[in-house]
Structure formats: C-alpha cells, structure tokens
Amino acid sequence: MTSQKQVTVPKNVPWMFFSAYFTNQIGSALTMLFLTVFITEYMGISPALMAVSLTVARVADLILSLFAGAIVQKTNMRYGQFRSWLLIIMPIVQVATFLIFVNPDIGNTGKAVLIGVAYFFTSGPMNIFVVVHNSLMAKIAGPDISNRMLITPRLVQGTQFGNIIASLITLPLVELIGGSEMTRGFVVVAVIFGLIAISGQIIMFIGTKPYDIYDPDLKKMEGSTQSVKLVTMYGETLKNGQLWILLISDMMRQTSVFVLSGMLGYFFTFVVGNFSMMSTGLFINSLAACLGAFFVGPGIARRIGKKNSSILSGLLACAAYLVLALFAKDNWIIYISCTAFAALGLSIVGSVGINLYLDAGEYQLYKTGKDNRPFVMSLQTVPMKIGMTLSGSIVAAILYQAGYVQHEGAAATMDNPLRMVFLTGMLASVLYGLSALLVSSFKINEEKSREYAAANDKAMKERKQQTTSK
C-alpha cells in the first residue's frame, strides 16, 4: 500500500455538506414525493399524458447530464471553479418547482407542456449541482481516502434527515395551508421550501471560500481539468471500463428508486384506501434510512470497503423487495417494513457516496495523465436521469396493468391493486439483484484506490509547481 500524507479536514466541513444536502432535500420534497400524484389527481392529467410530458423532460435532462461535467470542468469563474455555481443553481431549480405546482387553468395540454418545461429546470441544473458538490468534496479532502469517507456519509445523512423532516411536515403543511383547496397549499409550500433550499447553498458558498478560489494558471497547467480538450475528455472516459460497470449497475438501481417513489402514493390511495397515511409510510422509511446513514452505513462501509458495500446493499434490497412482492399484498405494515429494511440496507452504499466514481476517475487520471475527475464524477447523475426517464413509462404501465381508470368528474379507480404491489416489488427485486451482480466485477479495490489517489496527487502538485515557476 502506498504511504501518503494525512490531510486533516476541519470538523465543520462535513457538516457544511450535511446542511447543503439537508436543505436541498427539503427543497425537492414536493417533486420527489408528490409529483406524479399531483399531476394525475389534482391537475387531472392522464397517466399517458403525464408519461409523455415527463419522459420528454427527462430525456432532455439526460442529454444535459452528459455535458454537465464538461461545463463545470471547462469553466473557471471569479468565485472559484466550483463554488461560483452554488449561487446560480438553486434559485433556478426552486423557481421551476414553484411553476410545477401553480396549476393554472390552461387546459390539460397546456398543463402538460408547463409540467415538462418546469420539470426540466428542476432536474437539469441538478446535474451541475452534483458535479460541484462532489468536486468540492474531492478538492477539500485531498488524496486521503479516509477524509473522503469522512465527508461523503454526511451527504447521505443530510439527505436522509431531510427526508424525515419532509415526510413529517410536507403533507400536513400542504393540508393546513390549502385546506379544502389543496393546490393552493402545494404552491405556498413550494415557496417556503424553496427559500430553505437556497439558504443552504449560500451557507456552503461562504464556508468553502478557503478551498476554492479563482486560479488564473489552471488552464496553463498540463493535464489539469481546464486544459483537457473535449474530444480527449469524452474519448478517454468512454474507454474507462470500470466506469461503465458503475453506470449500468446504478441505472438499474435508480430505475427501482424512481418507480418505487412514484408508486407509493397509489399504494396508499388504492390498496390502503387512505392517502393521508402516506406521511406515516414516508416517515418510517425516512427514519430507517436516517438511522442507517448515521449508525449503520458508515461503520460497515469503512469496514468492508466501497465495492463490497455496494454489493451488500444491492443484495439486501433485492431480498426486501422480493418479500414485498410475494407477501405484502394489501398489508401496509409488511409493505413499509420491506421498504424500510431496503432503505436501511442501502444506507451502506449511500455512505460510500461518490467515492466509487472518484476511484474510477483516479484510475483514469493515473492511466492517462489527464485530470477528468470532475467529468467522471458528473456521470453519476446519468443513471439517475435514465432511471427517472424510464420510471414515468414504467409507472404508467404498472397502473394500466392493475386496471387504473380515470373517470370524468369522479375519483379514479383500480381493478387489481394487488397486481400493482406484486409488479412493483418484483421489478425492484430483479433490478437490485442484477446491480449487485454487476458490481462484483469492479476491479478497483481499496489498496488500488489509495495507490492511484496518492500518485495522482503527487503528480498534479509537481505540475502546478512547474507551471507557477515559469
């Protein structure tokens, strides 16, 4: 194992990341938890039209995700290469979120167009958000793997703590503000949550100032992120076989995530018969994920390593959703127990965070001498976007398979809700199982990741010194 100098991360730094992801999760709560239900049940848009609108937006989002890393890697603004973006992204996202829940009287086609455009601007800029935060983490932590593993759990902890708070307050707040006119409650909550999300990024912008300042020599340095040509950036990355393993396995995992989140509201509406109980289910899931993020995931991830953490999480989720498919039926306790157990298991890979992608980026830099790490890490969002894109059509297909029918002037009905439960659980189980199987072929172990990071850090420091001395 290659020896390396230990880098001390100030105690407040991981908590800055926690705060940024906590407030972001509050800001995204409405679209994550209620988007599909709001579109069909409150806006009156059919599942088919919803699927078309969201699929078009998600395809555009997916295309943008392929360029987000390159955009960040090739820019160098006055407040630093990465932190400058913190003042740009979140205001755009939150204005777009507000527009989704306005629900104007413009007809179903007009509403579908508005949803598609606004949804793109809630998710598209988040590609850059992810690149910026992951790149700041790598820059602050330096080559020391233990420091990286100190920061990344705080991201998932902030996300899961945000989930708990969101699951507790979002629906009650919407009902309190909206009363009988629920749509009004959604739009007011969108404003409140948006301001919270923006405040978290302002805190992050101020706190990361010592670590990311404008460097006019960055473009001149051989092999730096700024100096790498776009053709080289994409060409070398496409040849990175270890990255492809992560991309395909995460695509399957993310498809499961978005299908499951999209189906939860329908489960409580048509199987349980009480939509308000969705808050209870969300709270239990969020509590399990949060407990895992704080007390289970980080310890296990440090003990068994990044690759094994991903495999174990996938197998646990596979088992949980198989039980859900076979035994949950109309029992919401079994349903939520299975999803909560899966969330607990997934907290293990959640604690690894971006580090597997960073390992693939370090491997590529070590082999090529070209620093494409921000771009490589940016591709973590691609499986998410593919999963989001596929999930719209999958949710619609499951609904129609279960006999979902909308009625003019009356509540929608579903002929076979238990079929919906079975199909949802089996799909998630198969995808998580295949994901775990694929990750087992990932070849960068803990020793290799340390070796690549230390060698790359030494080489880049030498190049910087040569550039500044000219």
N, C-alpha and C positions, 0 to 999 in steps of 0.2 A: 504493500500500500504506500502510495506516495505521501510523504510528510508535507504539511502545509502550515502556514502561519494562521493561528486562530484570530478571527475577527470578532470583536465584541459589538453586539447590537444593543444600543440603549433600550432600556426596559419600555420606554414609551412608544417605540417604533412599532412593535407588533400590535399594540393597542390602537394605534392610528389606523392600521389596516382593518382591525376589528370594527372601529367606528365607521369607516368608509363603507364597508360591506353591510353593516347593520342598517345604516340609513338608506343605502341603496335597496335593500330588501324591503324596507317599508315603502319606498317609492314605487317599487314594482309589484306590490302586493295585489293591487286590483287586477292588473292584466294577468298575473300568474294564477290567481285563484278564481276569478270570476269572468274572465274574458268570454269563453265560449257560452257559458250560461247566460251572461248579459246579452250577447248577440242574439241568441235564439229566443230566450224567454222574455226579455224586456224590449229589445228592438224589433222583435217579430220577424227576423231574417231566418230563412230555412237553413237546415244543416248543409244542403248542397251549395247554396249561395255563399254561406259562411266559409265553406271549404275552398271555394274558388277565390274569394277575397283574400283569405289568409294565406293560401298557397302562393298566389301571385306576389304578395308582400314578402313572404318568406323566401321565395326564390330570389327576389331582388336583394334581400338581406344576405342570403347565402353568397351571392356574387360579390357583394361588398366585403364579406368576411375574407374572401380570397385576396383582397387588396389592402385590408386594414393594417396588417403588419408592415407592409411595404410603405404605406403612407406615413406611419409613425417613424419607421426606421429611416426614411429619407428626409424627414423634417427636423428642424432644429430652431425652435422659436425662442424668443427673448427670455422666457422664464424657465428655460431648460427643455431638453429634448422630449421629456415625458410629462413633467408636471404641468407644463403650459396647457395641455389638453384637459386638465381637471376643471378648468374654468369654462370650457366650451361644451363638453359632452352632456352633462346632466341637465342644464336648462333646456336643451333641445328635446331630450327624452321626456321630461316632465310636461312640457307644453303639448307634445304629441299624445301623452297619456290622457291629459285633460280632454283633448279633442275626441278621443275614442268614446268617452263616457258622456259627451254632451247630448247625444241622441236627438239631433234636430229633425224637424218634420220635413224631410226632403224625399220621401218615398224609399222603398227598400233598396232599389238600385243605387240611389244617391248615397244611402247609408252604407251600403257595401263598399262603394268607392272610397268614402271617407274613412271607413274602418281600415281598408287596405293601405291607403296612404299614411294615415296616422300610425298604424301599427308598424309600418316600415321604419318610421322615425323614432319609435320606442325601442326597437330592437337593433336597427342598423348601427347607430352610433355606439351601442354597447360593445360592438366588436373592437372599437378603438379603446373603450373603457377597460376592457380585459387586457389588451396589449400593454396599456400604460401602467396599470397596477402591477402586472406580472413583471414588467421590465424594471419598475421601481424596486420591487422586491429583490430581484436579482442584483441590481446595482448596489443596493444598501447592504445586502447580506454578503456580497463578495463571493469568493470561491468556496467558502466553508459550508459544507453540506448541512452541518448541524444548525448553523444560523438560518439557512433556508428553511429547514424543517421546524425552526422556532417561529418563523413568521407565517408560513402557509397555513398552519392549523387555525390561526386567528381569523383568516379569511372565512373559512367554513364555519367557525364558531360565531362570527358576526352575522353570517348569513342565516344560520340556524336559530340564533337568538332573535334575529329579526323576524324569522318565520313564526316563532312562538308569539311574539307581541302582535304581529299582523293577524295571526289566526284568532287571537283573543279579542282584538278590538275592531277589526275591519268590518265584519258584517253587523255587529251591534251598533257601530258608529254610523254605518250607512242607514240602518233602520231608524236610529234615533234622529238623525238629521232629515232623512227623507220622509219618515212617517209613511203614510199611505202612498205617497209619490216616490217610489224607490229610486227612480232615475235621478232625481234631484240630489238624493243622498250620495249616490256614486260620484257625481261631478264635484260636489263640495269636498268629499274625502280625497278626491284626486288632487285638489289644490293643496290641502293640508299636508298630505303625504309627499307631494312634490317639493314643498319648501323644506321638509325634513331631509329629503334626499340631497338636495342642493347644499344644505348646510354641512353635510358630511364630507363632501368633496372640497369645500372651502377649507375645512379643518385640515384635510390631507394636503392641500396645496401649501398651506402655511407651514405645516410640520415637516414637509420633505424638502424645504428650501436648501438646507445644508448639503443635501446629497445629489441634487440635480440642478446644476447651473449651466448657463449658456457657455459652450466651448467652441470658439471660432476655429480651433485647429482640428476639430473632429473629422471634417471632410478630407483633410490633408493626410490623415494617418492611414497607412497601409492596412487593408483588411478590416477597417472599422465599419460600424454599421452604416455610416454615411457614405463611405467610399465604394461599397459593394454595388455593382451595376445590377439593374433589374433583371436582365437576362441571366446573370450569374445567380442572383438571389433565388429565382424560381427554378432554374435548371438544377442547381446543386441540391435544393430542398426536395425536388421531385425524385431524386435518386436516393434519398435517405430511407432505406427500408425499415429502420426501427421506428421512424415517424409514422409510416403507413400502418404499422401494427397498432399504434395508439389511435390513429384516426378512425380506422374501421371498427375497432372494439368500442370506442367511445360513441360512434354513430349508433350502434345497436343499443348502448346503454341510454343515450339521450332520447332516442325514439321511445323507449319504455317510459322514461320520466314524463315526457310531454303527453303521451297517451293517457297515462295514469292520472295526471293532474287534470286533463281535460274531461275524464270520465267521472271524477269524484262527485261533482255536482249532480250528475244524472243518477248516480247510485243513491244518493240521499233523497232525491226527488221521487224516483220511480220504484226503488226497492224498499227503502226505509219509509218513504212517504212523509218525510219531514225535512225540508231543505234547510231549515234553521239549525238542525243538528250537525250540519256540515262543519260549523265552527268547532264543535266538540271533537269531531274526527280530525280536523286540521290541527287542533291544539295537541291532541295525543301524538300525532305524527311528528309535529314540530318539537314536542318535548323529548321524544325518543331520539330524534336526530340531534337535538341540542345536547342532551346528556352524553350521547355518543361522541359528539365533537369535542366536548370538554374532558370527559373522563375515560372514554374507551379508545377512540380512534388514534389520538396522538401517541399514546404509550405503545399500542400494538404496532403502529406504523414504524416507530423508531426501532422496535424490537425485531420485526420480521423483514423490514426493508420495503421499498416502494413497490417493486414488481409483485411481491407476494401479497402485499396489502390489496392491490388491485384484484388479484385472483381470488383472494378470500372474500372480499366484498361481493364480487360477482356471484360466487357460489352461494353465499348466504341469501342474497336477493333472489336468486334462482329458486332456492328451496322455499322461501317465504311465499313467492307468488304462485308456485305450484300448489301449495296448501290452500291459498286463496281461491284458485280456480276450482279445486276439487271439493272444498268443504265450506267456503264462505256462504254461498247461496244467498239467502235473504237475512243472514245474521250479521248485523253491522259490527258487533263486537269481534267476531272472527275476522271480518274484512279489515278492520282498523288495526287489530293485533298483528295481522300479517304485514300490512304496510308499515307499521311502526317498527316491527322487527327488521324489515328490509332497510328502513331508514337508519336503524342502529348499526346494521352491518355496513352500510355504505358510508358511514362516518369514518371508517378506517381508510378507504381510498380518498375520502374527502380531505383527510389530514395530510395526505401526500400533495394534494393540490396540483399546481402546475409543474412540480418537480420532475415528473417523468418526461414531459415535453422539454423542459430545460436540459435534462440529461441527453435527450436526442439532439438538442441544439449544441450542447457542449461537444458531443461526439462529432457533429458535422464541422464545427469550428476546428476541432483537433485534426480532422482528416483533411480539410481543405484550406485552412488558414484564413477563411473568410467569416467574419462575425455576422451570422444571420440569426442570432438567438432571438431577438425581438420578433422577427418574422416567423420563425419556427414556433415560438410560443403562441403567436397570434392564431395559428391554425387550430388551437384547442377549441376555438369557437365554431369552426366549420362543422364538426359532428353535431354540435348543439343546433346549428341552423338547419342541418339536414333532418335532424330529429323533429324539429319544430315544423318543417315543411311537410314531412311525411305524416306527422301526427294529425293534421287537420283532416286529411282524407281518411286516415285510419279511424279516427273518432266518428266521422260521418258514416263510414262503412259499418262499424260496430253498431251504431244506433239503428241503422236501417235493418241490419241482420236481427236485431232484437225487436223489430216492429215499431220503431218510433214514428209517430204520426202527429203532425201539427193540424189543428182544427181552427177554422175561421171563427173568431170571437169566443173561443173556449180554450181550456188548458190542453196541452199536448198529452198524448197517451203513448204507452209502450206495451206491446202484446206479451213479450217474453223477456222481462228484466233479468231473469236468472241466466239467460244466454249471454246477456251483456257482461255479467260478472265473470262467467266462465271464459269467454273470449279475451277479456281484458287480462285476466290472470295468466292464462296460458301464453299469450303473446309476450308478456313481460318476462315470464319464467324462461322461455326459449331464448329470448334475446340476451338476457343476463348470463345464461349458461354459455352461449356461444362467445360472448365477450370475454368471459374468464378463460375459456379455452384458448382464444387467440392471444391473449396477453402472456400466456405461458411460454410463447415463442420469443418474447422480448429478450434480447441478448445483453443489454447493459446492466450489469449487476452493481451492487453498492461500491465495490472496490474500483471498478472501471469508472464509475461516475466521479469518484473522488480524484482519480488519476487525471481524467480529462479536464476537470474544473481547475485543478492546480496548475497543470501545464498551460492551459489557455490563459489563466490569469497572469502567469509569469511572462508569456509571450506578448500579451497585449500591453503590459506595463513597459516592457522593453521598447516596443514600437512607439508608444506615446513619448517616452523619454527621447528617442531618436528624432521624433517629429518636432518637439519643442526646442531641441538643441540646435536645429538647423537655422 
